[in-house]
Amino acid sequence: MSGNDEQSKETPAQKLSFFETLGAVFWSFIGLRRRSDYERDVTGLNPVYVIIAGLVGVALFIGLLLLAVSFALK
């Protein structure tokens, strides 16, 4: 094991902001995520932010579906 690997394991993960969490949840809804971003998310996401971002994402998705249906029925 090299010295760089040990240093990267010892540094604490930086927590992501709420907007970075929104981006991660958005890409998760679509199903597109780079492996490096996924690995950063695993260590840096705040679970409370993930729940809130998920609820916001679901509300937006339902709103868009209702809007599409209302346009389709007109």
N, C-alpha and C positions, 0 to 999 in steps of 0.2 A: 504494500500500500504506500502511495507517495504522500509526501507532506501536504500537498494541496488538497487531497481527499480528506485528510483528517481535519484541516482547517475549515473546509466547507461544511463538515458535519458538526463542528463545534459552534459555528456562528448561528445565533438564533434566527429563526425565520421572521421576516418582516411581515406584519399583518397588512392585509390589503385594505384600501379604503372602500367605502360603500359603493362608489361609482365603478371601481375596479371589480367589485363583487357583482354588480349589475351586468357588467360586460361578460364576466365568466358564466353567469347564469344564462344570459342571452345566447351565448355560443353553445351552451349545454342544451338549450331548448332545440336549437337547430341540429345539434349533433356533430358540430365541427369544432375541434380543439386540437392544437398542436401538443405533442407530448411534453415539451418543455414547459408550456403554459399550464398543462394539467398538473405536472409535478410541483410547480410553484403554487398552484391553487391548493393542493393537498395540504401543504404546510402553512399557507398564509391566510386562508379564508376564515372569517369569523362566522361561526354557525348561526348567530342571530341575524347577521347581514344576509346570509344565504336564505334563511326562511323568509325574511322580509322581501328580498329580491324575487324569490320564487312566487310569493303571493302577488306582488306587483306584476310580474310576468304573466301569471295566470289571468289576472284581472284584465290586462291589456289584450290578451289572446281572446278571452270571452267577448270583450267589447268589440274587437275587430270582427269576430264571427257574427255577432248580432248586427253589426253595421252592414256586413256583406249580405246577410239574409234579408235585411230590410230593403237594401237596394235591389236584390233579386226579386222580391215580391212586388215591387212597384211597377 
